[in-house]
Amino acid sequence: MPPARVLVACPGGPFVSSPGELVRRFLIQLVLPTLFCLVPIAGAVLVALAVPRDAMNHYLGRVRTSAIDWLILSLGTVLFVTQILLAWRALRWRGDTFDERPDTWLTHLATAAEWFPLLGLIGTVAAILQTFSSLGAPGLTPEQTSPRAIIHNYAPAITATGSGLFMALMNILPTWIVLIGRDLIRSLAGGPTPTRGEAR
């Protein structure tokens, strides 16, 4: 007796007719989008792990009392999680093409990633002003003008810059993953890869 055959819509053509294609469809619609969405998360983890331990410990110690760092990290995390969810939807196959409804939102949110280096720069300028004002105050003791005190006042300038750059890097990855992931999924599905400039 021949194996059961089922008619199912798929990316490679209008219909498939074997249980093996059901597995292929499952991989294309669920497994691959999920794996692609894990790439930006893995990238962020790798960048964090690549930072020297002493530098990371110093950064974490300073961030606890830095309002600008909390603002950058909070906004960046919310934006990143939102983009990951939208990217997962954008990589799902619907009918004869990808779900393109999240594309506009992904584009706008990716543009918002440019804000974070600017927020970091604001924190840097604020820390520099704080350092200069502390050095110019009347009646300072030698301890208050020591290199240790200057470094303590200047530290937020470095942490704010680092937070802004890290959040910017994280938030440009999801849109890039959608562009690359769609082409790879089309290739694995046997469908045509669109030329550059063609709507996805």
N, CA, C and O atoms as a DFTB+ gen file, in Angstrom:
800 C
 N C O
     1  1       0.850      -1.199       0.000
     2  2       0.000       0.000       0.000
     3  2       0.887       1.251       0.000
     4  3       1.798       1.324       0.825
     5  1       0.676       2.229      -0.870
     6  2       1.506       3.428      -0.906
     7  2       1.263       4.279       0.331
     8  3       0.177       4.232       0.908
     9  1       2.281       5.073       0.753
    10  2       2.101       5.925       1.928
    11  2       1.056       7.001       1.703
    12  3       0.804       7.424       0.574
    13  1       0.449       7.437       2.806
    14  2      -0.578       8.478       2.731
    15  2       0.023       9.759       2.197
    16  3       1.163      10.105       2.508
    17  1      -0.750      10.455       1.393
    18  2      -0.293      11.711       0.806
    19  2      -1.292      12.798       1.152
    20  3      -2.502      12.591       1.067
    21  1      -0.786      13.946       1.538
    22  2      -1.632      15.047       1.992
    23  2      -1.323      16.281       1.177
    24  3      -0.159      16.568       0.895
    25  1      -2.351      17.012       0.796
    26  2      -2.161      18.259       0.052
    27  2      -1.990      19.396       1.044
    28  3      -2.884      19.671       1.844
    29  1      -0.826      20.061       0.988
    30  2      -0.518      21.152       1.897
    31  2       0.179      22.267       1.131
    32  3       1.078      21.999       0.334
    33  1      -0.223      23.512       1.363
    34  2       0.464      24.640       0.724
    35  2       1.859      24.776       1.317
    36  3       2.047      24.564       2.514
    37  1       2.840      25.129       0.485
    38  2       4.205      25.264       0.968
    39  2       4.928      26.339       0.170
    40  3       4.457      26.736      -0.897
    41  1       6.088      26.826       0.679
    42  2       6.804      27.891      -0.011
    43  2       7.336      27.493      -1.373
    44  3       7.439      28.342      -2.258
    45  1       7.683      26.210      -1.571
    46  2       8.285      25.805      -2.823
    47  2       7.294      25.659      -3.960
    48  3       7.708      25.514      -5.110
    49  1       6.012      25.693      -3.682
    50  2       5.029      25.503      -4.720
    51  2       3.644      25.526      -4.142
    52  3       3.495      25.692      -2.931
    53  1       2.616      25.367      -4.960
    54  2       1.261      25.489      -4.440
    55  2       0.886      24.366      -3.494
    56  3       0.174      24.596      -2.517
    57  1       1.366      23.112      -3.774
    58  2       0.980      21.988      -2.933
    59  2       2.137      21.004      -2.820
    60  3       2.977      20.910      -3.715
    61  1       2.171      20.274      -1.709
    62  2       3.062      19.134      -1.555
    63  2       2.198      17.927      -1.260
    64  3       1.029      18.071      -0.903
    65  1       2.759      16.744      -1.406
    66  2       1.887      15.581      -1.296
    67  2       2.542      14.430      -0.554
    68  3       2.278      13.273      -0.878
    69  1       3.389      14.707       0.430
    70  2       3.972      13.625       1.203
    71  2       4.148      14.057       2.644
    72  3       4.319      15.245       2.917
    73  1       4.108      13.097       3.587
    74  2       4.310      13.452       4.994
    75  2       5.661      14.109       5.239
    76  3       5.795      14.918       6.157
    77  1       6.670      13.770       4.427
    78  2       7.978      14.402       4.590
    79  2       7.922      15.900       4.400
    80  3       8.668      16.649       5.032
    81  1       7.027      16.334       3.521
    82  2       6.882      17.764       3.299
    83  2       6.230      18.462       4.489
    84  3       6.430      19.658       4.701
    85  1       5.446      17.704       5.266
    86  2       4.873      18.295       6.479
    87  2       5.976      18.647       7.466
    88  3       5.914      19.680       8.132
    89  1       6.992      17.781       7.559
    90  2       8.129      18.065       8.426
    91  2       8.890      19.284       7.897
    92  3       9.306      20.157       8.659
    93  1       9.059      19.317       6.576
    94  2       9.747      20.457       5.950
    95  2       9.002      21.759       6.229
    96  3       9.613      22.786       6.521
    97  1       7.692      21.703       6.136
    98  2       6.885      22.890       6.411
    99  2       7.006      23.306       7.870
   100  3       7.070      24.496       8.181
   101  1       7.038      22.323       8.760
   102  2       7.186      22.611      10.185
   103  2       8.524      23.303      10.451
   104  3       8.588      24.251      11.233
   105  1       9.578      22.836       9.810
   106  2      10.885      23.450       9.979
   107  2      10.889      24.889       9.462
   108  3      11.433      25.789      10.101
   109  1      10.271      25.092       8.289
   110  2      10.272      26.419       7.670
   111  2       9.420      27.407       8.460
   112  3       9.786      28.574       8.604
   113  1       8.287      26.938       8.970
   114  2       7.355      27.861       9.615
   115  2       7.656      28.116      11.083
   116  3       7.297      29.171      11.607
   117  1       8.303      27.178      11.757
   118  2       8.476      27.332      13.199
   119  2       9.930      27.256      13.645
   120  3      10.414      28.141      14.350
   121  1      10.622      26.203      13.236
   122  2      11.971      25.970      13.764
   123  2      12.955      27.023      13.273
   124  3      13.665      27.629      14.076
   125  1      13.004      27.247      11.961
   126  2      13.975      28.205      11.415
   127  2      13.737      29.630      11.897
   128  3      14.701      30.296      12.275
   129  1      12.486      30.142      11.905
   130  2      12.286      31.490      12.459
   131  2      12.756      31.612      13.905
   132  3      13.337      32.623      14.300
   133  1      12.496      30.565      14.688
   134  2      12.929      30.599      16.092
   135  2      14.450      30.628      16.197
   136  3      15.005      31.394      16.985
   137  1      15.122      29.799      15.407
   138  2      16.587      29.764      15.437
   139  2      17.181      31.099      15.000
   140  3      18.138      31.585      15.603
   141  1      16.614      31.688      13.951
   142  2      17.123      32.974      13.484
   143  2      16.936      34.058      14.547
   144  3      17.795      34.925      14.703
   145  1      15.826      34.015      15.273
   146  2      15.575      35.022      16.302
   147  2      16.487      34.849      17.518
   148  3      16.661      35.782      18.301
   149  1      17.064      33.667      17.676
   150  2      18.005      33.448      18.766
   151  2      19.390      34.022      18.452
   152  3      20.203      34.215      19.356
   153  1      19.655      34.292      17.174
   154  2      20.984      34.792      16.784
   155  2      21.301      36.140      17.430
   156  3      22.386      36.277      17.995
   157  1      20.407      37.158      17.379
   158  2      20.743      38.425      18.048
   159  2      20.955      38.264      19.545
   160  3      21.816      38.926      20.124
   161  1      20.173      37.384      20.181
   162  2      20.341      37.155      21.622
   163  2      21.709      36.539      21.886
   164  3      22.418      36.957      22.802
   165  1      22.078      35.540      21.077
   166  2      23.393      34.914      21.235
   167  2      24.512      35.922      20.985
   168  3      25.535      35.897      21.669
   169  1      24.321      36.811      20.004
   170  2      25.324      37.833      19.730
   171  2      25.524      38.767      20.905
   172  3      26.655      39.110      21.250
   173  1      24.412      39.186      21.529
   174  2      24.516      40.077      22.689
   175  2      25.234      39.396      23.845
   176  3      26.042      40.020      24.533
   177  1      24.938      38.113      24.059
   178  2      25.597      37.362      25.132
   179  2      27.096      37.235      24.861
   180  3      27.910      37.393      25.770
   181  1      27.457      36.951      23.610
   182  2      28.873      36.806      23.263
   183  2      29.636      38.108      23.460
   184  3      30.767      38.104      23.946
   185  1      29.013      39.226      23.081
   186  2      29.671      40.525      23.287
   187  2      29.887      40.781      24.776
   188  3      30.955      41.240      25.182
   189  1      28.874      40.483      25.588
   190  2      29.001      40.682      27.035
   191  2      30.090      39.783      27.621
   192  3      30.847      40.214      28.491
   193  1      30.171      38.545      27.154
   194  2      31.187      37.624      27.662
   195  2      32.591      38.005      27.211
   196  3      33.572      37.670      27.874
   197  1      32.687      38.708      26.079
   198  2      34.005      39.090      25.558
   199  2      34.622      40.253      26.323
   200  3      35.826      40.489      26.224
   201  1      33.816      40.979      27.081
   202  2      34.344      42.093      27.875
   203  2      35.178      41.527      29.024
   204  3      34.727      40.606      29.705
   205  1      36.375      42.052      29.254
   206  2      37.197      41.562      30.377
   207  2      36.448      41.613      31.699
   208  3      35.648      42.516      31.941
   209  1      36.719      40.628      32.550
   210  2      35.954      40.494      33.794
   211  2      36.067      41.734      34.682
   212  3      35.067      42.199      35.228
   213  1      37.271      42.262      34.826
   214  2      37.440      43.446      35.686
   215  2      36.654      44.639      35.142
   216  3      36.050      45.395      35.904
   217  1      36.668      44.799      33.823
   218  2      35.925      45.895      33.214
   219  2      34.424      45.704      33.415
   220  3      33.706      46.662      33.700
   221  1      33.955      44.469      33.267
   222  2      32.529      44.200      33.465
   223  2      32.117      44.432      34.912
   224  3      31.062      45.011      35.169
   225  1      32.935      43.988      35.855
   226  2      32.610      44.208      37.269
   227  2      32.579      45.697      37.602
   228  3      31.712      46.155      38.347
   229  1      33.520      46.444      37.051
   230  2      33.529      47.892      37.283
   231  2      32.291      48.537      36.673
   232  3      31.668      49.407      37.281
   233  1      31.943      48.106      35.475
   234  2      30.755      48.655      34.801
   235  2      29.492      48.374      35.614
   236  3      28.681      49.272      35.840
   237  1      29.330      47.126      36.051
   238  2      28.127      46.759      36.809
   239  2      28.050      47.523      38.130
   240  3      26.965      47.892      38.580
   241  1      29.216      47.758      38.750
   242  2      29.213      48.519      39.991
   243  2      28.794      49.963      39.792
   244  3      28.105      50.536      40.637
   245  1      29.211      50.558      38.668
   246  2      28.868      51.950      38.393
   247  2      27.425      52.106      37.934
   248  3      26.767      53.093      38.263
   249  1      26.933      51.133      37.173
   250  2      25.588      51.227      36.604
   251  2      24.521      51.280      37.692
   252  3      23.472      51.898      37.507
   253  1      24.785      50.638      38.815
   254  2      23.782      50.582      39.885
   255  2      23.328      51.956      40.366
   256  3      22.199      52.125      40.825
   257  1      24.209      52.919      40.257
   258  2      23.867      54.262      40.759
   259  2      23.782      55.298      39.642
   260  3      23.774      56.498      39.918
   261  1      23.719      54.859      38.392
   262  2      23.693      55.784      37.261
   263  2      22.304      55.789      36.629
   264  3      21.888      54.804      36.020
   265  1      21.598      56.892      36.776
   266  2      20.235      56.983      36.240
   267  2      20.228      56.930      34.715
   268  3      19.337      56.320      34.125
   269  1      21.213      57.562      34.069
   270  2      21.236      57.576      32.603
   271  2      21.484      56.180      32.049
   272  3      20.948      55.824      31.000
   273  1      22.299      55.382      32.750
   274  2      22.526      54.006      32.311
   275  2      21.258      53.176      32.452
   276  3      20.934      52.381      31.570
   277  1      20.547      53.355      33.547
   278  2      19.287      52.633      33.720
   279  2      18.297      52.997      32.620
   280  3      17.585      52.134      32.108
   281  1      18.256      54.275      32.262
   282  2      17.351      54.706      31.193
   283  2      17.722      54.050      29.866
   284  3      16.854      53.536      29.161
   285  1      19.007      54.068      29.527
   286  2      19.459      53.487      28.261
   287  2      19.196      51.989      28.231
   288  3      18.669      51.472      27.246
   289  1      19.556      51.290      29.296
   290  2      19.411      49.834      29.329
   291  2      17.939      49.421      29.338
   292  3      17.573      48.431      28.704
   293  1      17.101      50.162      30.044
   294  2      15.671      49.815      30.104
   295  2      15.004      50.010      28.745
   296  3      14.322      49.113      28.248
   297  1      15.203      51.185      28.148
   298  2      14.607      51.440      26.831
   299  2      15.154      50.476      25.785
   300  3      14.406      49.966      24.951
   301  1      16.456      50.229      25.833
   302  2      17.063      49.333      24.857
   303  2      16.549      47.910      24.966
   304  3      16.323      47.251      23.952
   305  1      16.362      47.432      26.187
   306  2      15.860      46.065      26.376
   307  2      14.429      45.929      25.883
   308  3      14.091      44.953      25.213
   309  1      13.584      46.906      26.213
   310  2      12.194      46.873      25.735
   311  2      12.147      46.889      24.209
   312  3      11.395      46.129      23.599
   313  1      12.944      47.745      23.605
   314  2      12.986      47.830      22.142
   315  2      13.497      46.536      21.528
   316  3      12.981      46.084      20.506
   317  1      14.503      45.941      22.143
   318  2      15.089      44.699      21.627
   319  2      14.086      43.544      21.686
   320  3      13.926      42.809      20.712
   321  1      13.417      43.388      22.818
   322  2      12.430      42.302      22.958
   323  2      11.295      42.492      21.953
   324  3      10.838      41.526      21.344
   325  1      10.840      43.731      21.779
   326  2       9.772      44.004      20.817
   327  2      10.201      43.630      19.407
   328  3       9.427      43.038      18.656
   329  1      11.429      43.974      19.045
   330  2      11.919      43.653      17.703
   331  2      12.076      42.154      17.497
   332  3      11.811      41.650      16.406
   333  1      12.501      41.440      18.525
   334  2      12.641      39.985      18.404
   335  2      11.285      39.339      18.139
   336  3      11.176      38.448      17.297
   337  1      10.261      39.779      18.847
   338  2       8.915      39.231      18.631
   339  2       8.412      39.561      17.224
   340  3       7.823      38.710      16.557
   341  1       8.642      40.780      16.782
   342  2       8.222      41.163      15.430
   343  2       9.033      40.413      14.371
   344  3       8.493      40.028      13.334
   345  1      10.323      40.207      14.629
   346  2      11.159      39.468      13.677
   347  2      10.683      38.032      13.537
   348  3      10.684      37.479      12.437
   349  1      10.277      37.431      14.639
   350  2       9.768      36.056      14.582
   351  2       8.519      35.984      13.698
   352  3       8.363      35.059      12.901
   353  1       7.637      36.969      13.851
   354  2       6.439      36.997      13.000
   355  2       6.812      37.253      11.545
   356  3       6.225      36.662      10.639
   357  1       7.782      38.129      11.320
   358  2       8.165      38.471       9.945
   359  2       8.821      37.300       9.225
   360  3       8.814      37.253       7.995
   361  1       9.386      36.357       9.968
   362  2      10.028      35.188       9.362
   363  2       9.075      34.013       9.180
   364  3       9.467      32.983       8.630
   365  1       7.832      34.151       9.632
   366  2       6.849      33.078       9.472
   367  2       6.283      33.109       8.067
   368  3       6.007      34.176       7.519
   369  1       6.114      31.941       7.496
   370  2       5.534      31.826       6.147
   371  2       4.023      31.809       6.245
   372  3       3.456      31.048       7.029
   373  1       3.360      32.655       5.445
   374  2       1.893      32.730       5.432
   375  2       1.420      32.613       3.983
   376  3       1.653      33.509       3.172
   377  1       0.765      31.523       3.671
   378  2       0.248      31.331       2.313
   379  2       1.374      31.138       1.319
   380  3       2.050      30.110       1.335
   381  1       1.582      32.126       0.450
   382  2       2.615      32.009      -0.575
   383  2       3.746      33.010      -0.377
   384  3       4.548      33.218      -1.287
   385  1       3.824      33.634       0.796
   386  2       4.902      34.587       1.057
   387  2       5.081      34.722       2.560
   388  3       4.379      34.078       3.339
   389  1       6.024      35.563       2.960
   390  2       6.236      35.804       4.380
   391  2       5.197      36.787       4.910
   392  3       4.559      37.523       4.157
   393  1       5.051      36.772       6.219
   394  2       4.183      37.740       6.882
   395  2       4.903      39.088       6.882
   396  3       5.841      39.293       7.653
   397  1       4.467      39.999       6.023
   398  2       5.148      41.284       5.870
   399  2       4.513      42.392       6.707
   400  3       4.933      43.546       6.623
   401  1       3.520      42.059       7.503
   402  2       2.876      43.081       8.321
   403  2       3.816      43.725       9.347
   404  3       3.677      44.919       9.615
   405  1       4.770      42.982       9.934
   406  2       5.659      43.639      10.909
   407  2       6.776      44.473      10.278
   408  3       7.520      45.140      10.997
   409  1       6.909      44.448       8.942
   410  2       8.079      45.070       8.308
   411  2       8.196      46.568       8.621
   412  3       9.284      47.062       8.919
   413  1       7.085      47.274       8.551
   414  2       7.120      48.716       8.803
   415  2       7.568      49.008      10.230
   416  3       8.390      49.893      10.464
   417  1       7.019      48.256      11.178
   418  2       7.397      48.455      12.573
   419  2       8.863      48.128      12.804
   420  3       9.551      48.832      13.542
   421  1       9.341      47.067      12.178
   422  2      10.754      46.706      12.320
   423  2      11.671      47.815      11.798
   424  3      12.696      48.127      12.405
   425  1      11.288      48.397      10.674
   426  2      12.089      49.477      10.102
   427  2      12.138      50.682      11.040
   428  3      13.203      51.257      11.264
   429  1      10.990      51.058      11.582
   430  2      10.947      52.206      12.485
   431  2      11.729      51.940      13.771
   432  3      12.461      52.806      14.250
   433  1      11.572      50.752      14.318
   434  2      12.251      50.435      15.570
   435  2      13.760      50.318      15.379
   436  3      14.534      50.689      16.261
   437  1      14.174      49.801      14.223
   438  2      15.611      49.731      13.948
   439  2      16.210      51.134      13.842
   440  3      17.344      51.368      14.260
   441  1      15.439      52.059      13.281
   442  2      15.905      53.447      13.212
   443  2      16.043      54.043      14.610
   444  3      16.921      54.868      14.860
   445  1      15.173      53.619      15.512
   446  2      15.232      54.122      16.881
   447  2      16.509      53.704      17.589
   448  3      16.885      54.313      18.591
   449  1      17.192      52.663      17.083
   450  2      18.450      52.232      17.698
   451  2      19.507      53.331      17.648
   452  3      20.452      53.326      18.437
   453  1      19.346      54.267      16.725
   454  2      20.307      55.372      16.617
   455  2      20.229      56.312      17.812
   456  3      21.138      57.112      18.029
   457  1      19.152      56.224      18.590
   458  2      19.027      57.109      19.742
   459  2      20.027      56.772      20.841
   460  3      20.479      57.658      21.565
   461  1      20.370      55.501      20.965
   462  2      21.113      55.072      22.148
   463  2      22.534      55.635      22.231
   464  3      22.954      56.029      23.319
   465  1      23.295      55.689      21.128
   466  2      24.587      56.382      21.244
   467  2      24.432      57.847      21.629
   468  3      25.284      58.401      22.325
   469  1      23.335      58.485      21.175
   470  2      23.104      59.883      21.542
   471  2      22.786      60.013      23.029
   472  3      23.255      60.943      23.686
   473  1      21.991      59.084      23.563
   474  2      21.724      59.094      24.999
   475  2      23.007      58.851      25.780
   476  3      23.241      59.467      26.820
   477  1      23.841      57.940      25.264
   478  2      25.124      57.707      25.911
   479  2      26.005      58.942      25.890
   480  3      26.728      59.218      26.847
   481  1      25.941      59.685      24.788
   482  2      26.729      60.914      24.686
   483  2      26.244      61.962      25.682
   484  3      27.047      62.699      26.255
   485  1      24.936      62.027      25.886
   486  2      24.403      62.951      26.898
   487  2      24.949      62.590      28.274
   488  3      25.350      63.468      29.038
   489  1      24.964      61.291      28.587
   490  2      25.524      60.850      29.861
   491  2      27.002      61.169      29.976
   492  3      27.490      61.517      31.051
   493  1      27.717      61.048      28.860
   494  2      29.152      61.369      28.860
   495  2      29.382      62.846      29.159
   496  3      30.217      63.196      29.993
   497  1      28.637      63.703      28.475
   498  2      28.784      65.152      28.696
   499  2      28.414      65.515      30.133
   500  3      29.082      66.334      30.764
   501  1      27.340      64.896      30.650
   502  2      26.926      65.194      32.021
   503  2      28.009      64.796      33.018
   504  3      28.260      65.518      33.983
   505  1      28.657      63.643      32.790
   506  2      29.706      63.196      33.702
   507  2      30.936      64.103      33.630
   508  3      31.577      64.373      34.646
   509  1      31.257      64.568      32.429
   510  2      32.394      65.491      32.288
   511  2      32.113      66.805      33.015
   512  3      32.979      67.343      33.706
   513  1      30.894      67.313      32.851
   514  2      30.517      68.540      33.559
   515  2      30.571      68.338      35.073
   516  3      30.996      69.223      35.815
   517  1      30.132      67.159      35.516
   518  2      30.186      66.851      36.947
   519  2      31.627      66.851      37.449
   520  3      31.921      67.358      38.531
   521  1      32.522      66.272      36.644
   522  2      33.938      66.237      37.029
   523  2      34.523      67.634      37.108
   524  3      35.207      67.962      38.078
   525  1      34.269      68.463      36.106
   526  2      34.802      69.822      36.099
   527  2      34.240      70.647      37.253
   528  3      34.965      71.416      37.884
   529  1      32.952      70.484      37.525
   530  2      32.348      71.275      38.617
   531  2      32.920      70.859      39.965
   532  3      33.087      71.694      40.855
   533  1      33.223      69.565      40.120
   534  2      33.795      69.113      41.389
   535  2      35.218      69.611      41.577
   536  3      35.661      69.836      42.703
   537  1      35.931      69.783      40.474
   538  2      37.310      70.289      40.569
   539  2      37.352      71.793      40.795
   540  3      38.314      72.317      41.356
   541  1      36.308      72.483      40.357
   542  2      36.310      73.941      40.466
   543  2      35.662      74.474      41.716
   544  3      35.632      75.687      41.924
   545  1      35.136      73.594      42.564
   546  2      34.476      74.064      43.781
   547  2      35.508      74.633      44.757
   548  3      36.619      74.112      44.855
   549  1      35.150      75.692      45.474
   550  2      36.101      76.293      46.430
   551  2      36.283      75.415      47.667
   552  3      35.391      74.658      48.047
   553  1      37.443      75.532      48.277
   554  2      37.707      74.843      49.536
   555  2      37.914      73.348      49.407
   556  3      37.650      72.617      50.361
   557  1      38.374      72.866      48.269
   558  2      38.575      71.433      48.092
   559  2      39.831      70.969      48.820
   560  3      40.833      71.681      48.882
   561  1      39.755      69.777      49.360
   562  2      40.915      69.165      50.006
   563  2      41.733      68.419      48.966
   564  3      41.225      68.115      47.887
   565  1      42.996      68.117      49.268
   566  2      43.797      67.326      48.324
   567  2      43.166      65.982      47.986
   568  3      43.308      65.492      46.866
   569  1      42.473      65.388      48.947
   570  2      41.816      64.102      48.686
   571  2      40.716      64.233      47.630
   572  3      40.518      63.335      46.811
   573  1      40.009      65.354      47.659
   574  2      38.917      65.566      46.709
   575  2      39.409      65.876      45.299
   576  3      38.647      65.754      44.340
   577  1      40.651      66.268      45.163
   578  2      41.220      66.528      43.839
   579  2      42.241      65.470      43.434
   580  3      42.994      65.657      42.479
   581  1      42.262      64.378      44.153
   582  2      43.199      63.307      43.837
   583  2      42.754      62.584      42.560
   584  3      41.580      62.648      42.195
   585  1      43.678      61.900      41.882
   586  2      43.287      61.134      40.684
   587  2      42.155      60.149      40.962
   588  3      41.300      59.932      40.103
   589  1      42.140      59.554      42.146
   590  2      41.082      58.602      42.479
   591  2      39.711      59.275      42.484
   592  3      38.739      58.717      41.976
   593  1      39.635      60.471      43.057
   594  2      38.364      61.196      43.098
   595  2      37.936      61.630      41.702
   596  3      36.753      61.588      41.364
   597  1      38.911      62.048      40.893
   598  2      38.583      62.463      39.521
   599  2      38.042      61.279      38.719
   600  3      37.061      61.414      37.987
   601  1      38.685      60.124      38.861
   602  2      38.228      58.924      38.141
   603  2      36.827      58.537      38.602
   604  3      35.994      58.126      37.795
   605  1      36.571      58.671      39.904
   606  2      35.244      58.329      40.433
   607  2      34.163      59.211      39.814
   608  3      33.082      58.727      39.479
   609  1      34.452      60.498      39.663
   610  2      33.469      61.419      39.079
   611  2      33.322      61.228      37.571
   612  3      32.256      61.460      37.001
   613  1      34.416      60.801      36.938
   614  2      34.404      60.688      35.476
   615  2      33.853      59.339      35.003
   616  3      33.492      59.202      33.834
   617  1      33.784      58.352      35.882
   618  2      33.384      56.993      35.484
   619  2      32.042      56.941      34.760
   620  3      31.927      56.198      33.785
   621  1      31.008      57.697      35.186
   622  2      29.726      57.636      34.464
   623  2      29.833      58.009      32.997
   624  3      29.006      57.584      32.190
   625  1      30.849      58.804      32.633
   626  2      31.018      59.153      31.216
   627  2      31.332      57.911      30.394
   628  3      30.861      57.785      29.264
   629  1      32.110      57.004      30.937
   630  2      32.490      55.784      30.226
   631  2      31.346      54.786      30.202
   632  3      31.067      54.182      29.166
   633  1      30.678      54.609      31.344
   634  2      29.595      53.617      31.391
   635  2      28.426      54.024      30.497
   636  3      27.819      53.164      29.859
   637  1      28.101      55.301      30.437
   638  2      26.995      55.751      29.578
   639  2      27.317      55.504      28.110
   640  3      26.451      55.085      27.341
   641  1      28.564      55.765      27.722
   642  2      28.959      55.500      26.337
   643  2      28.863      54.014      26.026
   644  3      28.358      53.626      24.972
   645  1      29.350      53.179      26.948
   646  2      29.271      51.731      26.741
   647  2      27.848      51.235      26.650
   648  3      27.534      50.408      25.794
   649  1      26.978      51.726      27.521
   650  2      25.570      51.302      27.491
   651  2      24.913      51.687      26.175
   652  3      24.182      50.892      25.584
   653  1      25.174      52.922      25.711
   654  2      24.570      53.369      24.461
   655  2      25.030      52.566      23.262
   656  3      24.219      52.211      22.406
   657  1      26.324      52.273      23.188
   658  2      26.844      51.495      22.057
   659  2      26.327      50.059      22.090
   660  3      25.995      49.496      21.047
   661  1      26.257      49.466      23.277
   662  2      25.784      48.084      23.390
   663  2      24.323      47.964      22.971
   664  3      23.952      47.043      22.242
   665  1      23.499      48.898      23.436
   666  2      22.088      48.856      23.066
   667  2      21.884      49.134      21.575
   668  3      20.995      48.552      20.953
   669  1      22.693      50.011      21.008
   670  2      22.588      50.273      19.568
   671  2      22.938      49.024      18.771
   672  3      22.259      48.690      17.801
   673  1      24.001      48.334      19.183
   674  2      24.397      47.103      18.494
   675  2      23.310      46.043      18.573
   676  3      22.994      45.402      17.571
   677  1      22.740      45.855      19.750
   678  2      21.693      44.850      19.912
   679  2      20.479      45.147      19.043
   680  3      19.871      44.235      18.482
   681  1      20.131      46.415      18.933
   682  2      18.869      46.767      18.281
   683  2      18.962      46.939      16.772
   684  3      17.946      47.199      16.128
   685  1      20.153      46.801      16.187
   686  2      20.230      46.766      14.725
   687  2      20.255      45.330      14.203
   688  3      20.115      45.109      13.001
   689  1      20.433      44.355      15.093
   690  2      20.548      42.965      14.649
   691  2      19.223      42.342      14.194
   692  3      19.227      41.633      13.188
   693  1      18.081      42.565      14.881
   694  2      16.862      41.872      14.472
   695  2      16.439      42.142      13.025
   696  3      16.054      41.210      12.319
   697  1      16.504      43.394      12.571
   698  2      16.113      43.693      11.194
   699  2      17.051      43.014      10.205
   700  3      16.609      42.504       9.176
   701  1      18.333      43.006      10.510
   702  2      19.306      42.329       9.649
   703  2      19.025      40.830       9.582
   704  3      19.153      40.215       8.524
   705  1      18.643      40.252      10.712
   706  2      18.335      38.818      10.741
   707  2      17.121      38.509       9.874
   708  3      17.082      37.471       9.214
   709  1      16.132      39.396       9.868
   710  2      14.951      39.180       9.020
   711  2      15.350      39.169       7.545
   712  3      14.912      38.301       6.791
   713  1      16.172      40.123       7.136
   714  2      16.583      40.195       5.731
   715  2      17.354      38.943       5.314
   716  3      17.070      38.358       4.269
   717  1      18.325      38.533       6.124
   718  2      19.117      37.350       5.804
   719  2      18.281      36.087       5.939
   720  3      18.348      35.197       5.091
   721  1      17.498      36.010       7.005
   722  2      16.719      34.802       7.275
   723  2      15.701      34.499       6.200
   724  3      15.500      33.335       5.854
   725  1      15.055      35.519       5.662
   726  2      14.071      35.287       4.607
   727  2      14.717      34.679       3.367
   728  3      14.169      33.757       2.762
   729  1      15.884      35.199       2.992
   730  2      16.567      34.646       1.825
   731  2      16.969      33.191       2.063
   732  3      16.823      32.351       1.175
   733  1      17.473      32.897       3.257
   734  2      17.895      31.525       3.552
   735  2      16.709      30.569       3.603
   736  3      16.789      29.442       3.116
   737  1      15.612      31.024       4.194
   738  2      14.430      30.171       4.262
   739  2      13.879      29.910       2.869
   740  3      13.470      28.788       2.570
   741  1      13.860      30.927       2.012
   742  2      13.420      30.721       0.631
   743  2      14.316      29.709      -0.071
   744  3      13.831      28.846      -0.803
   745  1      15.621      29.814       0.151
   746  2      16.543      28.890      -0.500
   747  2      16.317      27.464      -0.020
   748  3      16.300      26.532      -0.824
   749  1      16.142      27.288       1.287
   750  2      15.905      25.953       1.822
   751  2      14.563      25.402       1.392
   752  3      14.389      24.190       1.266
   753  1      13.598      26.312       1.163
   754  2      12.263      25.878       0.759
   755  2      12.176      25.597      -0.736
   756  3      11.185      25.044      -1.213
   757  1      13.217      25.979      -1.474
   758  2      13.186      25.752      -2.914
   759  2      12.492      26.842      -3.686
   760  3      12.240      26.695      -4.882
   761  1      12.174      27.957      -3.007
   762  2      11.506      29.060      -3.687
   763  2      12.512      30.035      -4.259
   764  3      13.691      29.968      -3.913
   765  1      12.078      30.943      -5.128
   766  2      12.988      31.928      -5.729
   767  2      13.418      32.974      -4.719
   768  3      12.628      33.397      -3.875
   769  1      14.669      33.390      -4.808
   770  2      15.178      34.468      -3.965
   771  2      14.988      35.786      -4.694
   772  3      15.453      35.922      -5.825
   773  1      14.320      36.765      -4.088
   774  2      14.046      38.019      -4.788
   775  2      15.325      38.785      -5.045
   776  3      16.283      38.690      -4.278
   777  1      15.337      39.547      -6.129
   778  2      16.480      40.403      -6.446
   779  2      16.490      41.581      -5.502
   780  3      15.458      41.932      -4.929
   781  1      17.658      42.202      -5.335
   782  2      17.770      43.355      -4.471
   783  2      16.892      44.493      -4.973
   784  3      16.841      44.795      -6.165
   785  1      16.202      45.114      -4.013
   786  2      15.301      46.201      -4.380
   787  2      13.876      45.732      -4.578
   788  3      12.959      46.551      -4.635
   789  1      13.672      44.426      -4.683
   790  2      12.314      43.904      -4.819
   791  2      11.684      43.803      -3.456
   792  3      12.358      43.462      -2.484
   793  1      10.402      44.095      -3.366
   794  2       9.707      44.048      -2.089
   795  2       9.736      42.650      -1.544
   796  3       9.593      41.675      -2.282
   797  1       9.927      42.553      -0.203
   798  2       9.958      41.265       0.448
   799  2       8.624      41.018       1.098
   800  3       8.422      39.972       1.715
